């Protein structure tokens, strides 16, 4: 209630300020100055910095400017008042050309996108050709923005995978090209590590000292996914250009020079491995799409114009490689991009991101088209945190200080973001037994989200007695939770990195730290991302003693960033039925947008559990059916030898999905079983059934 009361007080102050501004128009400057000197009117600086919050959540309240002449228009369905913006908001929302917005976690970047979409609709909405597209990796984020801005004929909201699929089905094919991107043939990082790096690559040998992640990142971000690679005739960065440090820049590609030649040789082996088995990775698909877009631009300009959008808005832009960002430049109109993100949260496997790289893409497109409006201006920044309170932000900020000091080129340093509320410092539970932790999560902290290293999430779900709200940190990026526990982050680090972590936290390392231990930069970003998922209550938990973990506990306490807790003294923070229901919906949405089927299965497993905790049996049944369908598709990837049985089981699965109204999953099952179906059956299903479902979903 205190939060609501405070927000109402702010609302009252804003109303009074509005009245004061009206009065100012009728007062002389000398009178206004006297009033300000006597603190009877806010100074211009104070007025500029004031933030008005929604009384029900920690987000800026959306206000509109109207006057008495507009009163009669309010009753008409077409009425659209002008959005009221503060000076800071106006600087971002009304900026010309292609706009970059940089801000830390929870600072309202997505709110800026919503406001910009509404502003653009007010300015350009009368044009019948005007169109808007919002893109994010997360389906949940797409739905949030859709609900915040409202559905209109001019706008659409797509995950990046949906955008790629739409382009793949709309663009003309390339002559002589037989590229088929079957999901079963896709190489992600886990497959790369298990099937290539661990078995065929020599980079894993001790003398090379190049991890699977560093090699994967070099391939995705630089050798294949950079703008320089796109400019090369075969879409691959030449070996000499990769080896030459000055070509990509030492701050951009921070791979030590002595490893680059051998890493490029490993890349060539990787390409041979893919070609032999008919595999593909995400960059292969994007390169193919860009080639088809080039062809469409020159041979079918009218069709190309149908694909383009007047304005494109991209959230979490740090998750994309340069050629993926190039796709947005192709599809957006001149100066039509609005891109928001945070390089400190660049934790997607294989993506190394800096905002400067977006401008490089803009320069490339401007040179090709002769349109300098495509070059982004200097990034706008936002610094007020609307998600977390000061107790959490102080801890997150201290982690960022190490990132900026020891990995200066990995993320742009901004002003310290500050919270609007005070709050308790994180708690520390050290050397806690797993069975005690499981009991705590089933009772006093039931509903607390547990964040772990992504590769450990399956283990911890089982170890904690089947507790469902266990997420990998990368998996949780972009989400937010009331109560968060970061579990065994340090004790599960590679043993070779424990002493370097200890020296880092104790400030004993020199400036060559980044060269010697590049993976720790990724770990710092992961830790920061995990901390900033939390809204109210944060715990660091280490179940066993370790060099890095013990140092963390001392560091947190010595710097007054956290308090050490006794497990018996934790007060109850169990979630309510409505909160479990909400979390169930969040996980169902996450499953829908998951890029990998095993992650979709895990998310639906959590959704089933949350709906059961909320005692909502119909939703639990729906989620179980969806989970069973995902399991069926996963099994197909492992064994599809009996084609007749695949068709029968697929038909039964489709029937169950239709009964539950899960039409999107019906389409997914169809595409999974279509390679094993008879041609006649496939054609009949496509024309009489699947095409109609697509119309319903469109």
N, C-alpha and C positions, 0 to 999 in steps of 0.2 A: 504493500500500500504506500510505503514511503516513496517508492519510485514513481507511482502514479501521482501522488501529491506533488512531488518535485516537478514532474512534467507539467502538471496543471498550473503550477506557479510559473513555469517558464512560458506556458501558453498565455497566461494573464499578462506577463511582462511583455510578450510580443504584441499582444493587442494594444497595450498601453503605448508601446513604441510606435505602433502604426498610427495611433491617434496623435502622438507627439509629432510624427513626420507631417501629418496633415496640418497641425497647428503651425509647424515651422514655416509652411508656405505663406502664412499670414503674418509672421513676425520678422522684425528686422534682424540683420546679422548680429548687431550689438546685443540685442536682447537674448538671442540664442546663445551667444558666447557667455553672457552672464549666467544664464541658466545652467550651462554646462560646467562653468567654474564652481557653481554651488551644488553640483552633482544632482541637479533636478532634471537634466536630460543626459542620456548616455553620450559619451564621446563617439566620434565617427569610428574610431578604432574598435571600441567595445561593440558597437552595433554591427560592425563587419564580422566580428568573431563569434557572435552569438549563434548558437545552434538550437533549434527548436525540435524537440523529440516527440514522436508518437507516444501517447500515454500508455499504450499496451506493449511496446517493444522498443529496443534500443536502436531505432532507425530514425533518420530525419523525417519529420512530419511533412507531408506533401501539401503545399499551400497554393492557392490560385489568386490571381489579381482580378477583381471585378469592381465595377462601379454601379451606381444606381441606374445608369442607362442600360445595363445588361440584365436587369431584373426580369424583364418580360421574356428574355430569351432563355431563361433557365428551364422553362417547361418544355422546350423543344428538344427532341431526341438528338438533333445535330449540334446542340450547344457544346462548345469546347472552350472553356476559359483558359486564359494564358497562365502558364505555370509561374509561381512566384519563386524567385531564386535569390540567395544571398550573393554577395560579391564574389566569394570563392566559388560557389556553384556556377555562377554565370561565366566566370573565367574558363571553366571546364566545358560546360554544356553548350555555350554559344561560340566556342572557338571555331575558326574557319579551317577548311581543308581536312586532311587526314589527321586525326587527333590520337595521341598516345596518353594514357592515364596510368601513372605509376603510384602505387600505394601498398603499404604492408597489409597483412591479413586483417580483415574486419574493419577497414577504413572507409567503406562505403563505395568501393569501385563499381559494384553491381548497381547500386542506387544511382550513381552517375550515369550509367548506361540507360537505366530506366528513364531518368529525367531527359537525357539526350534524345531517346526515341520519341518521347512525348513532344519535346521541343521541335524536332524535325517534322513530326506529323502536323503540328500546328503551322509551321512555316511553309511546308511543301504539300500538305495534304490535299489542296485544291487541284493539284495536277493529277490527271487521271492515270498517268504513267508512273506515278511515284510508288515505290515499293521498298520494304524494309526486311532485313534478314538478321536474326540474332543467332549466334553460333556459340556453343560451348561443348566441352567433352561430356558433361554431366546432363542426363535427362532431367534430373531434379532441378538443376539450375535453369534449364530451359522453361520448365513449368513455372518456376518462381517468377521469372521475368515476364512470362506470358500473363500470369495472374496480376502482376504489379502494373503492367502497361495496358492490359485489356486486349482482346482479340479484335482485329480490324481487317478489312479486306486487303489492306496494304501490307500487312506484316506476316511473317512466318518465323517459327522458332524451331531450329534443328540442332541435333547433336552433330558433331563433326562426321561421325560415321554415317549418319543419315544423309548429310550433304554429299559425301563421297558416293554413296549408293545412288542418290538421285542423279548425280552427274554421270555416273557409270551407265545408267539405264537410258539417259537422254542424249548423250553425245554420239555422233557418228563414229563408227569403227575406223581403224587405220588399215589401209590396204596391206595385205601380206602379214598382218599381225594376228596371232592366235592367242592373245593373252587372256587366260581365264583365271580369275582370282577366287578359287574355291577356299572356303574358310579352313578346311582340313589341311591345306597346303601352306598356311600362313606361318611365318617364323616370327615369334615374339622373343623377348629377352630370355625367358625361361627355356624355350626350345633351343635358342642359340647357345645358351650356356651348357645345357645337358647333352645336346646331340652334336654340336660342333666344337665348342671350346674345350669341353672335358674329354673329348675322344679324338679329335682330329687336329686341333690347334697346338702349336708349340709355344704359344704365348703364356701358357700356364706353368711352364717350367720355371724353376726357382731363379735361374740366372736372368730371365727376361723381366720378371717382376711387373708384368702388366696384367691387371685383373680383367675378368670377363666384362665387367661394367665399363671400364675405361676403353676397352677395345670396341665394345658395342656402341658407346657414345661417339667415338671417333668415326666409326663407319656411318652411323645415322646422321650425325650433326654436321660433319665436315666432308668426308670423302664422297658421300652420296647426297646429303641433304642440304648442302650449302648453296648459296647463289652462284659461287664460283664453279661448283660442280655442274649446276644447271647450264652455265654458259659454255661449258666444254662440249665438244661435238658428240661424245657418247654419254653425256650426263654424269660423268665420273671425274672427280678432281685428279689431275695427273699426279703421279708419284712425286715428281720433283717439286710441285707446288705444295704438297702436303709436308714434305721434308723441310722445305725452306721456311724457317720460322717467320720471316718478314712477310711472307705471302698472306697468311691468315692473321698475323699479329700475335705477339706473345701473350697479350691479355685475353684475347679471344679464344685461341686454342692453347691450353696450358699443358699439353702433353710434352714431357721432356724430349728435347731434340734427339737424344741418343736412342730413343725407342721407336721413332717414327718410321724408319725404313722397314724394320721387322714387322711393325703393325700393318703397314701397307701390304706386305707380302701375305700376312694372315687374311687381310681383306680379300685378296685375289683368290686364296684358297676357299674362303667363304662363298664367293660368287660361283666358283666351280662346284662346290657342294650343293648349292641351291639349284643350279642348272641341271645337275645330274639327277636330282630327285624331283624336279619340277616344282620347286618351292618358290615362295615370294615373301617379301617383307613390305611393310607399310610404305617405305620410300619408293619401292618399285611401282606400287600402284599409283602413287601421286605423280611420279614421273610420266607414267602412261597417260594419266588424265590430263596433265599439262600439254602433252603432245597432241592429244585429241582436241583440247581447247584451241590450240594454235591452228589446227586444221579447220575447225569449225569457224574460227574468226575470219579466215581467208576465203573459204569455199562456201560457207553458209552464214553470212553475217546476220541475216534476219533471225535464224535459229539461235545464234549466239546472243543476240540482244534479248531474246526471251529468257535466257538463263541468267542474265545480269540483274543486279539489284541496284536501286538508286543509293541506298545506304546499307552498309553491313556493320554489325556490332559484334565484337568478339571478346568474350570474357576469358580469364585465365590464359592470356595469350602466351605466357611463358611456357606452356605445354607443347608448343609447336616448333618444328624445324623451319628453316628459312624457306624451303620450297613449299611447305604447307602454308606458310604465310603468303607466299607468292600466289597461291590459289585464290586467296581473298582479294588481292590486288587485281587479278584477272576479272573477278566477278563483280567488284565494286565499281561504281562510277567515279569520275574524277573527284578527288577529295572526299570520297564517300565512305571512308573507313573510320571507325571509332574503336580503338583497341585498348583494353585494360588488363593489367597484370602486375605480378610481383616476382622479379627474378630470385628473390630469397626463398620462394616456394617452388623453384624449378627442380622438382624431384621426379618427374616422369622419366622412366628408365630410357636412357639413350638420347636425352635432349639436354643440350648445354645452351643456355639462353642468356642474352643480354639485350637490352632495349636498343642499343646501337645497331644491332643486326637488322631490326625492322627498317631503319632508315636506309641501310644498304640495299635492302630489297626495293624500297621506294625509288632510290636513285637508279637502279637497274631498269625498273619499269618506265621511269620518266625518260631515260635515254632511249628506250625502245619506241615510246609513243610520242615523245616530244612534249609531254604534258607535265610541267613541274608541280601542278597541284597534287600529284600523287606522292610527293616527297613529304613525309611527316615533319611537323615542327618539333621543337624541343618538347620532351614529355612534360605534361602537367602532373603535379603531385597532390595527393591528399594525405592528411596526417592525423585526423581525428578518428579514434577507434570506437566503433559503435557496438562491438561484440563483447570484448573482454574488459574486466575492471583492472585497475592499476596494479594490484597484486600479481596478476598473471602477466601483464605487459612488462613490468620491471624485469621479470625472469626472462621473458622472450627477448627483450632488448639486450640483456647481458650476453645471451648466446650470439646475437647478431654482431656485437662488438668484436667477438673472436673471429667471426666470419670476415668482417671488414679488415681486421688487422692482419690476419694470416693468409687470407685468400682475397686480396683487394680487387681482383678483376672479376670475381664471380657474381657480384650483385652490386647495384648502385647504392651508395650510402645516402640516406635521406635524413631529414630532421626526425628526431625521436617522436614516434607517434604516441599520443597520450589518450588515456581513457577519460570518459565522462563521469566515472564513478570510482570510489575507493572500494577496496575489497580485501579479503584475507589472503595472506601469502599461501603458496602451495604447501601441501603437506608432504613429508618424506617418511616412508615405511622401509626400514632397512633390515635385511636378513629375516624376512617374513617367510614362514613355511607356506608351501603351495596350498595345503589343505586348509590352513587358516584363511588364506586369501579367498579360496573358493567359498568358505562359510560366510565371510564378510560380504562377498558379492551376491550371495543368495539371500542375505538378510538386510543388514544396515545400508549397504551400497547397491542394492538390487536396481539395475537400470543404468549404473555407471558404465560408460563405454571404456573398454580396455584397448589401448593402442600398443602395438608391438611391431617388431620388424616384420615386413610382409611375408617373408619366407617362414616365419615362426607361428603364423596365425592359426594354422591347423593344429599344431601341437598344443597351443595354449587353450584352444576351445575344449580339447579333450582333458588336459591337465586340470582345468578349472571346473570339471564335472559337467561338461556339456554347455557351459555358459555361452550364450549365442552372441552377445554384444562385444565380440573381439574383432577388431579391425587391424589390418596392416596400415601403417601410417600413410603410405602412398594411396591406398584404397580410400582412406578417409579424407584426403585432400579435397577442399571445397565444401566440406560439411562442417557443422558446428553442433556441439553437445553441451548440455547443462553441466554434467560432471564427467571428468576424464581421468583415467589412470594410465600413466606411461610406464609400462612394465618391462623390466630387465633390458632396457635400451642399452645400457653400458656393459652388463655382464655377458651379453650375447655378441658383442663386437669381436672381430677376429683378434686372437691373442697377440698378434704382432702389432696391433694398434693400441693396446692398453697403456703402455708406457708413454707413447706419443700423446695420447689423450691426457694423461696425468700431467705431462710437461706443459701441454697447452693450457689447461685450467690453472696451472700454477705460474703461467707466464715465463716459462724457462726456455722456450724455443726461439730460434732465430728467424730471419726473414726468408731462409730457404726451406721453411717448413712445408710450403705448398708443393714444391718440387719433390720432396721426399715422401710426403703422405697425401696425395691428391684425393684419396677416398674420404679423408676426414672432412673435406669441404662439403661433400655430399651428405655426410652424417650430420654436420651442423645444420644444413638446410632441412633435413628430415626431423631433427629435434625441434627446430623452430616451428616447423609445420605442425608437429604433434602438439606442442604447447598451445599454439594459437587456435586449435580446434575447440578450446574450452571457453565456456561463457562464465561459469561461477566458481566451480570447485575443482582444483587440480591436485593430483597426487603423483609423486615419483616413487616407484616401488622397485627395489632390487631384492630379489629373493636370496641371493648368496653374495659372499664377499668376492670382490674383484678389484684389481688395481684401479681401473677407470671408474668403477661404480663407487668405491670407497672415497676416491678423490672428489667425485661429484657431491657426495653427501657432505663432506667437509666444506667444500667450496660454497654450496648453497647456504649452509649455516653460518659460515664465517662472514659472508657478504650480506647476511640478513635477507636473503631472497626466498627462503622457505623455513618451515618449522618442522622439527622432527616429532613424529607422532607415535603414540603407543596404539597398537591395533585394537586394544580393548576400549580406547577412549573415543573412537570415531562415532559421531552421532549419526542417527538414521538419515539417509538421503534417498530412500527408495522412491522410484517413479510412481506416479499416479496412473490409473487406468487410461486416462486420456493421453498421457505422455507415452505410454506403451503403444497405444493405437497410432499416434503420430509417428513414432519411431518405426512401427511396422510399415506404414505407408512410405516412409523415407527409404527403407530397404527394398521395398518392392520397386520403387522408381529407380533405385540404384541398379537393381538386377536388369531392368529393362534397357539401361544404357551401358551395361558392362561390355567391354570389348572381348572378354574371354568367357567361355561358358562355365568354367569352374568357379570364376568369381561371381557369375550370375547365380549359380547354385548356392553358394555360401550366403549371398545376400538374401535369397528367398528362404533359406533355412532360418536366418535371423528374423525375417518377416513372419514366418509361421509361429516362431516362439513368441514374438511380441504380441501377435494377435491372440495367442492362447493366454498370455499373461493378462491381456485386456478383456478376456472372456468373450471375444467376438468370434463365435464358431463359423459363421458364413465366410468371413474374410480369411480365417485360418484355412478353411477348405479350399477356397479359391487359390491361395498361395501354395497349398500342397499340390494342387493339380499343375500349377505352373512349374513348381519344383520338379515334379515327376516328368514333365515334358523336357525340361533342361537335362535331366538325367538320361532320358531316352536319346537326346541328341549327342550327349557326351559318349554314350555307349556306341553310337554309330561310328564315331571317330576311331574307336578301338577295334570294333569287329562288325563288319557289314557283309559277311560272306554269303549269308542266306538272304538273297534279294527278295524272294517271295515273302518271307517272314517280315522283312523290313517294311514292305508295303502294307501287310496286314496290321502290324503293330502301329504303323504310322496312322492308318485309318482310325484305329481305336483311340489313339491319342488325340487326333483331331476332333473326334466326337466328344471326348471329355472336355476339351478346351472350349468348344462351341457352347456346351452346356453351361460353362462358367462365364461365358462372354469374353474370353481371352483371344480376341481376333488377331491381334498382332502376333502372338505366339503361334497361331494357326499358320500364318504366312511363313514364319520362321521354320516350322516343322516341314512345311511343303518344300521349301528350298533345300532342307537337309536330306529329304528322302528322294527328291526328284532325280538325282543321278542314278538311282537304283530302280526307277520305275520304267515300265514299258512306255514307249513314245506315245501310243494312243491314249493311255490313261493320263499321262502328263498333259497332253494337249486338251483333253476334255476337262480336267480339273482346272487348268489355267483359264480357259474361256468361260466355263459355266460357274466357277466358284471363287477362285483366288482373285480374279480381276474385279469381281463385285466387292469382295472384302477390301481390296485396295481402295476402291471408291469410297467406302464407308470410312476408312481410316484417313483418307486424304483431307 
